[in-house]
Amino acid sequence: MKSLYTIYSQRLAGYLMFNGFPLLRLAENEKTNRNNFIFANTELLQDYIDRWKIEKLQNNKDKE
């Protein structure tokens, strides 16, 4: 069985899908009425999440 990773940010989920990671499941979070994006948890997925966080921080610094 694959290990799963849940993403709560639509922007991050879009970034991952744009970079070739298949969305395994889309589930509504009944508490928040927002979507949970389910991906296979791989080392490469974690690398791309780290890249996204770094790019996000750099973009925020550039706006200052």
mmCIF file of the N, C-alpha and C atoms, coordinates in Angstrom:
data_MODEL
# 
_entry.id   MODEL 
# 
loop_
_atom_site.group_PDB 
_atom_site.id 
_atom_site.type_symbol 
_atom_site.label_atom_id 
_atom_site.label_alt_id 
_atom_site.label_comp_id 
_atom_site.label_asym_id 
_atom_site.label_entity_id 
_atom_site.label_seq_id 
_atom_site.pdbx_PDB_ins_code 
_atom_site.Cartn_x 
_atom_site.Cartn_y 
_atom_site.Cartn_z 
_atom_site.occupancy 
_atom_site.B_iso_or_equiv 
_atom_site.pdbx_formal_charge 
_atom_site.auth_seq_id 
_atom_site.auth_comp_id 
_atom_site.auth_asym_id 
_atom_site.auth_atom_id 
_atom_site.pdbx_PDB_model_num 
ATOM 1   N N  . MET A 1 1  ? 0.839   -1.189 0.000   1.00 0.00 ? 1  MET A N  1 
ATOM 2   C CA . MET A 1 1  ? 0.000   0.000  0.000   1.00 0.00 ? 1  MET A CA 1 
ATOM 3   C C  . MET A 1 1  ? 0.877   1.244  0.000   1.00 0.00 ? 1  MET A C  1 
ATOM 4   N N  . LYS A 1 2  ? 0.517   2.207  -0.829  1.00 0.00 ? 2  LYS A N  1 
ATOM 5   C CA . LYS A 1 2  ? 1.274   3.443  -0.920  1.00 0.00 ? 2  LYS A CA 1 
ATOM 6   C C  . LYS A 1 2  ? 1.036   4.315  0.307   1.00 0.00 ? 2  LYS A C  1 
ATOM 7   N N  . SER A 1 3  ? 2.067   5.018  0.686   1.00 0.00 ? 3  SER A N  1 
ATOM 8   C CA . SER A 1 3  ? 1.927   6.035  1.708   1.00 0.00 ? 3  SER A CA 1 
ATOM 9   C C  . SER A 1 3  ? 1.333   7.267  1.032   1.00 0.00 ? 3  SER A C  1 
ATOM 10  N N  . LEU A 1 4  ? 0.367   7.881  1.679   1.00 0.00 ? 4  LEU A N  1 
ATOM 11  C CA . LEU A 1 4  ? -0.323  9.026  1.092   1.00 0.00 ? 4  LEU A CA 1 
ATOM 12  C C  . LEU A 1 4  ? 0.079   10.307 1.796   1.00 0.00 ? 4  LEU A C  1 
ATOM 13  N N  . TYR A 1 5  ? -0.005  11.407 1.063   1.00 0.00 ? 5  TYR A N  1 
ATOM 14  C CA . TYR A 1 5  ? 0.326   12.724 1.611   1.00 0.00 ? 5  TYR A CA 1 
ATOM 15  C C  . TYR A 1 5  ? -0.811  13.664 1.269   1.00 0.00 ? 5  TYR A C  1 
ATOM 16  N N  . THR A 1 6  ? -1.360  14.328 2.270   1.00 0.00 ? 6  THR A N  1 
ATOM 17  C CA . THR A 1 6  ? -2.482  15.236 2.071   1.00 0.00 ? 6  THR A CA 1 
ATOM 18  C C  . THR A 1 6  ? -1.982  16.670 2.001   1.00 0.00 ? 6  THR A C  1 
ATOM 19  N N  . ILE A 1 7  ? -2.414  17.374 0.966   1.00 0.00 ? 7  ILE A N  1 
ATOM 20  C CA . ILE A 1 7  ? -2.102  18.791 0.771   1.00 0.00 ? 7  ILE A CA 1 
ATOM 21  C C  . ILE A 1 7  ? -3.382  19.570 1.020   1.00 0.00 ? 7  ILE A C  1 
ATOM 22  N N  . TYR A 1 8  ? -3.283  20.642 1.774   1.00 0.00 ? 8  TYR A N  1 
ATOM 23  C CA . TYR A 1 8  ? -4.453  21.459 2.093   1.00 0.00 ? 8  TYR A CA 1 
ATOM 24  C C  . TYR A 1 8  ? -4.497  22.743 1.270   1.00 0.00 ? 8  TYR A C  1 
ATOM 25  N N  . SER A 1 9  ? -3.401  23.075 0.612   1.00 0.00 ? 9  SER A N  1 
ATOM 26  C CA . SER A 1 9  ? -3.304  24.293 -0.182  1.00 0.00 ? 9  SER A CA 1 
ATOM 27  C C  . SER A 1 9  ? -3.587  23.994 -1.651  1.00 0.00 ? 9  SER A C  1 
ATOM 28  N N  . GLN A 1 10 ? -4.563  24.699 -2.201  1.00 0.00 ? 10 GLN A N  1 
ATOM 29  C CA . GLN A 1 10 ? -4.885  24.508 -3.615  1.00 0.00 ? 10 GLN A CA 1 
ATOM 30  C C  . GLN A 1 10 ? -3.720  24.961 -4.501  1.00 0.00 ? 10 GLN A C  1 
ATOM 31  N N  . ARG A 1 11 ? -3.032  26.002 -4.110  1.00 0.00 ? 11 ARG A N  1 
ATOM 32  C CA . ARG A 1 11 ? -1.891  26.483 -4.902  1.00 0.00 ? 11 ARG A CA 1 
ATOM 33  C C  . ARG A 1 11 ? -0.759  25.454 -4.944  1.00 0.00 ? 11 ARG A C  1 
ATOM 34  N N  . LEU A 1 12 ? -0.441  24.886 -3.799  1.00 0.00 ? 12 LEU A N  1 
ATOM 35  C CA . LEU A 1 12 ? 0.603   23.865 -3.759  1.00 0.00 ? 12 LEU A CA 1 
ATOM 36  C C  . LEU A 1 12 ? 0.174   22.637 -4.553  1.00 0.00 ? 12 LEU A C  1 
ATOM 37  N N  . ALA A 1 13 ? -1.073  22.232 -4.422  1.00 0.00 ? 13 ALA A N  1 
ATOM 38  C CA . ALA A 1 13 ? -1.563  21.083 -5.181  1.00 0.00 ? 13 ALA A CA 1 
ATOM 39  C C  . ALA A 1 13 ? -1.458  21.352 -6.678  1.00 0.00 ? 13 ALA A C  1 
ATOM 40  N N  . GLY A 1 14 ? -1.803  22.561 -7.110  1.00 0.00 ? 14 GLY A N  1 
ATOM 41  C CA . GLY A 1 14 ? -1.684  22.925 -8.517  1.00 0.00 ? 14 GLY A CA 1 
ATOM 42  C C  . GLY A 1 14 ? -0.243  22.884 -8.989  1.00 0.00 ? 14 GLY A C  1 
ATOM 43  N N  . TYR A 1 15 ? 0.662   23.387 -8.168  1.00 0.00 ? 15 TYR A N  1 
ATOM 44  C CA . TYR A 1 15 ? 2.089   23.367 -8.486  1.00 0.00 ? 15 TYR A CA 1 
ATOM 45  C C  . TYR A 1 15 ? 2.571   21.927 -8.670  1.00 0.00 ? 15 TYR A C  1 
ATOM 46  N N  . LEU A 1 16 ? 2.147   21.046 -7.776  1.00 0.00 ? 16 LEU A N  1 
ATOM 47  C CA . LEU A 1 16 ? 2.573   19.644 -7.865  1.00 0.00 ? 16 LEU A CA 1 
ATOM 48  C C  . LEU A 1 16 ? 2.009   18.982 -9.121  1.00 0.00 ? 16 LEU A C  1 
ATOM 49  N N  . MET A 1 17 ? 0.739   19.233 -9.413  1.00 0.00 ? 17 MET A N  1 
ATOM 50  C CA . MET A 1 17 ? 0.137   18.637 -10.608 1.00 0.00 ? 17 MET A CA 1 
ATOM 51  C C  . MET A 1 17 ? 0.777   19.188 -11.872 1.00 0.00 ? 17 MET A C  1 
ATOM 52  N N  . PHE A 1 18 ? 1.087   20.488 -11.880 1.00 0.00 ? 18 PHE A N  1 
ATOM 53  C CA . PHE A 1 18 ? 1.762   21.107 -13.026 1.00 0.00 ? 18 PHE A CA 1 
ATOM 54  C C  . PHE A 1 18 ? 3.124   20.464 -13.269 1.00 0.00 ? 18 PHE A C  1 
ATOM 55  N N  . ASN A 1 19 ? 3.758   20.001 -12.187 1.00 0.00 ? 19 ASN A N  1 
ATOM 56  C CA . ASN A 1 19 ? 5.075   19.370 -12.290 1.00 0.00 ? 19 ASN A CA 1 
ATOM 57  C C  . ASN A 1 19 ? 5.001   17.853 -12.421 1.00 0.00 ? 19 ASN A C  1 
ATOM 58  N N  . GLY A 1 20 ? 3.831   17.332 -12.755 1.00 0.00 ? 20 GLY A N  1 
ATOM 59  C CA . GLY A 1 20 ? 3.713   15.934 -13.133 1.00 0.00 ? 20 GLY A CA 1 
ATOM 60  C C  . GLY A 1 20 ? 3.290   14.954 -12.055 1.00 0.00 ? 20 GLY A C  1 
ATOM 61  N N  . PHE A 1 21 ? 2.947   15.430 -10.877 1.00 0.00 ? 21 PHE A N  1 
ATOM 62  C CA . PHE A 1 21 ? 2.511   14.521 -9.820  1.00 0.00 ? 21 PHE A CA 1 
ATOM 63  C C  . PHE A 1 21 ? 1.014   14.277 -9.958  1.00 0.00 ? 21 PHE A C  1 
ATOM 64  N N  . PRO A 1 22 ? 0.605   13.023 -10.108 1.00 0.00 ? 22 PRO A N  1 
ATOM 65  C CA . PRO A 1 22 ? -0.826  12.742 -10.278 1.00 0.00 ? 22 PRO A CA 1 
ATOM 66  C C  . PRO A 1 22 ? -1.588  12.885 -8.960  1.00 0.00 ? 22 PRO A C  1 
ATOM 67  N N  . LEU A 1 23 ? -2.726  13.524 -9.049  1.00 0.00 ? 23 LEU A N  1 
ATOM 68  C CA . LEU A 1 23 ? -3.629  13.632 -7.910  1.00 0.00 ? 23 LEU A CA 1 
ATOM 69  C C  . LEU A 1 23 ? -4.340  12.291 -7.768  1.00 0.00 ? 23 LEU A C  1 
ATOM 70  N N  . LEU A 1 24 ? -4.194  11.655 -6.617  1.00 0.00 ? 24 LEU A N  1 
ATOM 71  C CA . LEU A 1 24 ? -4.807  10.348 -6.408  1.00 0.00 ? 24 LEU A CA 1 
ATOM 72  C C  . LEU A 1 24 ? -6.271  10.467 -6.003  1.00 0.00 ? 24 LEU A C  1 
ATOM 73  N N  . ARG A 1 25 ? -6.542  11.482 -5.191  1.00 0.00 ? 25 ARG A N  1 
ATOM 74  C CA . ARG A 1 25 ? -7.911  11.635 -4.713  1.00 0.00 ? 25 ARG A CA 1 
ATOM 75  C C  . ARG A 1 25 ? -8.131  13.069 -4.260  1.00 0.00 ? 25 ARG A C  1 
ATOM 76  N N  . LEU A 1 26 ? -9.348  13.539 -4.454  1.00 0.00 ? 26 LEU A N  1 
ATOM 77  C CA . LEU A 1 26 ? -9.777  14.844 -3.982  1.00 0.00 ? 26 LEU A CA 1 
ATOM 78  C C  . LEU A 1 26 ? -10.878 14.594 -2.965  1.00 0.00 ? 26 LEU A C  1 
ATOM 79  N N  . ALA A 1 27 ? -10.686 15.067 -1.753  1.00 0.00 ? 27 ALA A N  1 
ATOM 80  C CA . ALA A 1 27 ? -11.659 14.822 -0.691  1.00 0.00 ? 27 ALA A CA 1 
ATOM 81  C C  . ALA A 1 27 ? -12.047 16.142 -0.044  1.00 0.00 ? 27 ALA A C  1 
ATOM 82  N N  . GLU A 1 28 ? -13.326 16.316 0.203   1.00 0.00 ? 28 GLU A N  1 
ATOM 83  C CA . GLU A 1 28 ? -13.787 17.530 0.870   1.00 0.00 ? 28 GLU A CA 1 
ATOM 84  C C  . GLU A 1 28 ? -13.586 17.386 2.375   1.00 0.00 ? 28 GLU A C  1 
ATOM 85  N N  . ASN A 1 29 ? -13.031 18.416 2.974   1.00 0.00 ? 29 ASN A N  1 
ATOM 86  C CA . ASN A 1 29 ? -12.874 18.460 4.419   1.00 0.00 ? 29 ASN A CA 1 
ATOM 87  C C  . ASN A 1 29 ? -14.171 19.041 4.983   1.00 0.00 ? 29 ASN A C  1 
ATOM 88  N N  . GLU A 1 30 ? -14.939 18.225 5.662   1.00 0.00 ? 30 GLU A N  1 
ATOM 89  C CA . GLU A 1 30 ? -16.253 18.656 6.137   1.00 0.00 ? 30 GLU A CA 1 
ATOM 90  C C  . GLU A 1 30 ? -16.164 19.733 7.217   1.00 0.00 ? 30 GLU A C  1 
ATOM 91  N N  . LYS A 1 31 ? -15.072 19.777 7.964   1.00 0.00 ? 31 LYS A N  1 
ATOM 92  C CA . LYS A 1 31 ? -14.919 20.784 9.017   1.00 0.00 ? 31 LYS A CA 1 
ATOM 93  C C  . LYS A 1 31 ? -14.686 22.170 8.434   1.00 0.00 ? 31 LYS A C  1 
ATOM 94  N N  . THR A 1 32 ? -13.904 22.241 7.361   1.00 0.00 ? 32 THR A N  1 
ATOM 95  C CA . THR A 1 32 ? -13.530 23.541 6.800   1.00 0.00 ? 32 THR A CA 1 
ATOM 96  C C  . THR A 1 32 ? -14.228 23.845 5.479   1.00 0.00 ? 32 THR A C  1 
ATOM 97  N N  . ASN A 1 33 ? -14.928 22.869 4.913   1.00 0.00 ? 33 ASN A N  1 
ATOM 98  C CA . ASN A 1 33 ? -15.556 23.009 3.592   1.00 0.00 ? 33 ASN A CA 1 
ATOM 99  C C  . ASN A 1 33 ? -14.541 23.343 2.503   1.00 0.00 ? 33 ASN A C  1 
ATOM 100 N N  . ARG A 1 34 ? -13.332 22.871 2.677   1.00 0.00 ? 34 ARG A N  1 
ATOM 101 C CA . ARG A 1 34 ? -12.278 23.053 1.676   1.00 0.00 ? 34 ARG A CA 1 
ATOM 102 C C  . ARG A 1 34 ? -11.853 21.680 1.187   1.00 0.00 ? 34 ARG A C  1 
ATOM 103 N N  . ASN A 1 35 ? -11.071 21.673 0.130   1.00 0.00 ? 35 ASN A N  1 
ATOM 104 C CA . ASN A 1 35 ? -10.624 20.413 -0.460  1.00 0.00 ? 35 ASN A CA 1 
ATOM 105 C C  . ASN A 1 35 ? -9.307  19.948 0.145   1.00 0.00 ? 35 ASN A C  1 
ATOM 106 N N  . ASN A 1 36 ? -9.179  18.642 0.259   1.00 0.00 ? 36 ASN A N  1 
ATOM 107 C CA . ASN A 1 36 ? -7.918  17.992 0.599   1.00 0.00 ? 36 ASN A CA 1 
ATOM 108 C C  . ASN A 1 36 ? -7.439  17.278 -0.655  1.00 0.00 ? 36 ASN A C  1 
ATOM 109 N N  . PHE A 1 37 ? -6.191  17.506 -1.021  1.00 0.00 ? 37 PHE A N  1 
ATOM 110 C CA . PHE A 1 37 ? -5.609  16.933 -2.228  1.00 0.00 ? 37 PHE A CA 1 
ATOM 111 C C  . PHE A 1 37 ? -4.671  15.814 -1.801  1.00 0.00 ? 37 PHE A C  1 
ATOM 112 N N  . ILE A 1 38 ? -4.922  14.597 -2.265  1.00 0.00 ? 38 ILE A N  1 
ATOM 113 C CA . ILE A 1 38 ? -4.172  13.426 -1.832  1.00 0.00 ? 38 ILE A CA 1 
ATOM 114 C C  . ILE A 1 38 ? -3.195  13.003 -2.931  1.00 0.00 ? 38 ILE A C  1 
ATOM 115 N N  . PHE A 1 39 ? -1.917  12.909 -2.567  1.00 0.00 ? 39 PHE A N  1 
ATOM 116 C CA . PHE A 1 39 ? -0.846  12.494 -3.470  1.00 0.00 ? 39 PHE A CA 1 
ATOM 117 C C  . PHE A 1 39 ? -0.119  11.307 -2.866  1.00 0.00 ? 39 PHE A C  1 
ATOM 118 N N  . ALA A 1 40 ? 0.586   10.550 -3.711  1.00 0.00 ? 40 ALA A N  1 
ATOM 119 C CA . ALA A 1 40 ? 1.470   9.492  -3.222  1.00 0.00 ? 40 ALA A CA 1 
ATOM 120 C C  . ALA A 1 40 ? 2.674   10.158 -2.567  1.00 0.00 ? 40 ALA A C  1 
ATOM 121 N N  . ASN A 1 41 ? 3.000   9.730  -1.378  1.00 0.00 ? 41 ASN A N  1 
ATOM 122 C CA . ASN A 1 41 ? 4.108   10.323 -0.638  1.00 0.00 ? 41 ASN A CA 1 
ATOM 123 C C  . ASN A 1 41 ? 5.413   9.680  -1.096  1.00 0.00 ? 41 ASN A C  1 
ATOM 124 N N  . THR A 1 42 ? 6.190   10.453 -1.845  1.00 0.00 ? 42 THR A N  1 
ATOM 125 C CA . THR A 1 42 ? 7.489   9.984  -2.325  1.00 0.00 ? 42 THR A CA 1 
ATOM 126 C C  . THR A 1 42 ? 8.558   11.004 -1.941  1.00 0.00 ? 42 THR A C  1 
ATOM 127 N N  . GLU A 1 43 ? 9.789   10.585 -2.047  1.00 0.00 ? 43 GLU A N  1 
ATOM 128 C CA . GLU A 1 43 ? 10.894  11.497 -1.763  1.00 0.00 ? 43 GLU A CA 1 
ATOM 129 C C  . GLU A 1 43 ? 10.900  12.657 -2.758  1.00 0.00 ? 43 GLU A C  1 
ATOM 130 N N  . LEU A 1 44 ? 10.578  12.359 -4.016  1.00 0.00 ? 44 LEU A N  1 
ATOM 131 C CA . LEU A 1 44 ? 10.533  13.404 -5.031  1.00 0.00 ? 44 LEU A CA 1 
ATOM 132 C C  . LEU A 1 44 ? 9.414   14.412 -4.738  1.00 0.00 ? 44 LEU A C  1 
ATOM 133 N N  . LEU A 1 45 ? 8.286   13.936 -4.267  1.00 0.00 ? 45 LEU A N  1 
ATOM 134 C CA . LEU A 1 45 ? 7.198   14.838 -3.885  1.00 0.00 ? 45 LEU A CA 1 
ATOM 135 C C  . LEU A 1 45 ? 7.664   15.778 -2.778  1.00 0.00 ? 45 LEU A C  1 
ATOM 136 N N  . GLN A 1 46 ? 8.350   15.236 -1.785  1.00 0.00 ? 46 GLN A N  1 
ATOM 137 C CA . GLN A 1 46 ? 8.857   16.062 -0.690  1.00 0.00 ? 46 GLN A CA 1 
ATOM 138 C C  . GLN A 1 46 ? 9.858   17.103 -1.196  1.00 0.00 ? 46 GLN A C  1 
ATOM 139 N N  . ASP A 1 47 ? 10.685  16.720 -2.163  1.00 0.00 ? 47 ASP A N  1 
ATOM 140 C CA . ASP A 1 47 ? 11.634  17.662 -2.755  1.00 0.00 ? 47 ASP A CA 1 
ATOM 141 C C  . ASP A 1 47 ? 10.905  18.824 -3.422  1.00 0.00 ? 47 ASP A C  1 
ATOM 142 N N  . TYR A 1 48 ? 9.840   18.526 -4.150  1.00 0.00 ? 48 TYR A N  1 
ATOM 143 C CA . TYR A 1 48 ? 9.084   19.572 -4.834  1.00 0.00 ? 48 TYR A CA 1 
ATOM 144 C C  . TYR A 1 48 ? 8.321   20.455 -3.845  1.00 0.00 ? 48 TYR A C  1 
ATOM 145 N N  . ILE A 1 49 ? 7.854   19.886 -2.757  1.00 0.00 ? 49 ILE A N  1 
ATOM 146 C CA . ILE A 1 49 ? 7.205   20.703 -1.725  1.00 0.00 ? 49 ILE A CA 1 
ATOM 147 C C  . ILE A 1 49 ? 8.226   21.668 -1.128  1.00 0.00 ? 49 ILE A C  1 
ATOM 148 N N  . ASP A 1 50 ? 9.433   21.187 -0.869  1.00 0.00 ? 50 ASP A N  1 
ATOM 149 C CA . ASP A 1 50 ? 10.502  22.050 -0.350  1.00 0.00 ? 50 ASP A CA 1 
ATOM 150 C C  . ASP A 1 50 ? 10.841  23.154 -1.356  1.00 0.00 ? 50 ASP A C  1 
ATOM 151 N N  . ARG A 1 51 ? 10.914  22.812 -2.644  1.00 0.00 ? 51 ARG A N  1 
ATOM 152 C CA . ARG A 1 51 ? 11.184  23.817 -3.684  1.00 0.00 ? 51 ARG A CA 1 
ATOM 153 C C  . ARG A 1 51 ? 10.105  24.884 -3.690  1.00 0.00 ? 51 ARG A C  1 
ATOM 154 N N  . TRP A 1 52 ? 8.850   24.454 -3.577  1.00 0.00 ? 52 TRP A N  1 
ATOM 155 C CA . TRP A 1 52 ? 7.723   25.384 -3.599  1.00 0.00 ? 52 TRP A CA 1 
ATOM 156 C C  . TRP A 1 52 ? 7.807   26.351 -2.412  1.00 0.00 ? 52 TRP A C  1 
ATOM 157 N N  . LYS A 1 53 ? 8.159   25.822 -1.243  1.00 0.00 ? 53 LYS A N  1 
ATOM 158 C CA . LYS A 1 53 ? 8.283   26.673 -0.058  1.00 0.00 ? 53 LYS A CA 1 
ATOM 159 C C  . LYS A 1 53 ? 9.387   27.706 -0.243  1.00 0.00 ? 53 LYS A C  1 
ATOM 160 N N  . ILE A 1 54 ? 10.517  27.288 -0.819  1.00 0.00 ? 54 ILE A N  1 
ATOM 161 C CA . ILE A 1 54 ? 11.636  28.213 -1.057  1.00 0.00 ? 54 ILE A CA 1 
ATOM 162 C C  . ILE A 1 54 ? 11.233  29.285 -2.066  1.00 0.00 ? 54 ILE A C  1 
ATOM 163 N N  . GLU A 1 55 ? 10.581  28.860 -3.162  1.00 0.00 ? 55 GLU A N  1 
ATOM 164 C CA . GLU A 1 55 ? 10.138  29.830 -4.172  1.00 0.00 ? 55 GLU A CA 1 
ATOM 165 C C  . GLU A 1 55 ? 9.130   30.808 -3.581  1.00 0.00 ? 55 GLU A C  1 
ATOM 166 N N  . LYS A 1 56 ? 8.251   30.323 -2.728  1.00 0.00 ? 56 LYS A N  1 
ATOM 167 C CA . LYS A 1 56 ? 7.248   31.172 -2.101  1.00 0.00 ? 56 LYS A CA 1 
ATOM 168 C C  . LYS A 1 56 ? 7.923   32.218 -1.207  1.00 0.00 ? 56 LYS A C  1 
ATOM 169 N N  . LEU A 1 57 ? 8.916   31.799 -0.422  1.00 0.00 ? 57 LEU A N  1 
ATOM 170 C CA . LEU A 1 57 ? 9.644   32.737 0.438   1.00 0.00 ? 57 LEU A CA 1 
ATOM 171 C C  . LEU A 1 57 ? 10.388  33.773 -0.402  1.00 0.00 ? 57 LEU A C  1 
ATOM 172 N N  . GLN A 1 58 ? 11.027  33.338 -1.501  1.00 0.00 ? 58 GLN A N  1 
ATOM 173 C CA . GLN A 1 58 ? 11.753  34.264 -2.361  1.00 0.00 ? 58 GLN A CA 1 
ATOM 174 C C  . GLN A 1 58 ? 10.812  35.273 -2.996  1.00 0.00 ? 58 GLN A C  1 
ATOM 175 N N  . ASN A 1 59 ? 9.648   34.815 -3.433  1.00 0.00 ? 59 ASN A N  1 
ATOM 176 C CA . ASN A 1 59 ? 8.671   35.718 -4.048  1.00 0.00 ? 59 ASN A CA 1 
ATOM 177 C C  . ASN A 1 59 ? 8.162   36.735 -3.043  1.00 0.00 ? 59 ASN A C  1 
ATOM 178 N N  . ASN A 1 60 ? 7.965   36.328 -1.795  1.00 0.00 ? 60 ASN A N  1 
ATOM 179 C CA . ASN A 1 60 ? 7.516   37.254 -0.772  1.00 0.00 ? 60 ASN A CA 1 
ATOM 180 C C  . ASN A 1 60 ? 8.579   38.292 -0.460  1.00 0.00 ? 60 ASN A C  1 
ATOM 181 N N  . LYS A 1 61 ? 9.851   37.892 -0.451  1.00 0.00 ? 61 LYS A N  1 
ATOM 182 C CA . LYS A 1 61 ? 10.938  38.837 -0.218  1.00 0.00 ? 61 LYS A CA 1 
ATOM 183 C C  . LYS A 1 61 ? 11.060  39.831 -1.362  1.00 0.00 ? 61 LYS A C  1 
ATOM 184 N N  . ASP A 1 62 ? 10.849  39.359 -2.592  1.00 0.00 ? 62 ASP A N  1 
ATOM 185 C CA . ASP A 1 62 ? 10.934  40.240 -3.755  1.00 0.00 ? 62 ASP A CA 1 
ATOM 186 C C  . ASP A 1 62 ? 9.843   41.312 -3.737  1.00 0.00 ? 62 ASP A C  1 
ATOM 187 N N  . LYS A 1 63 ? 8.720   41.024 -3.127  1.00 0.00 ? 63 LYS A N  1 
ATOM 188 C CA . LYS A 1 63 ? 7.613   41.974 -3.069  1.00 0.00 ? 63 LYS A CA 1 
ATOM 189 C C  . LYS A 1 63 ? 7.825   43.066 -2.036  1.00 0.00 ? 63 LYS A C  1 
ATOM 190 N N  . GLU A 1 64 ? 8.747   42.828 -1.095  1.00 0.00 ? 64 GLU A N  1 
ATOM 191 C CA . GLU A 1 64 ? 8.992   43.819 -0.031  1.00 0.00 ? 64 GLU A CA 1 
ATOM 192 C C  . GLU A 1 64 ? 9.732   45.016 -0.528  1.00 0.00 ? 64 GLU A C  1 
# 
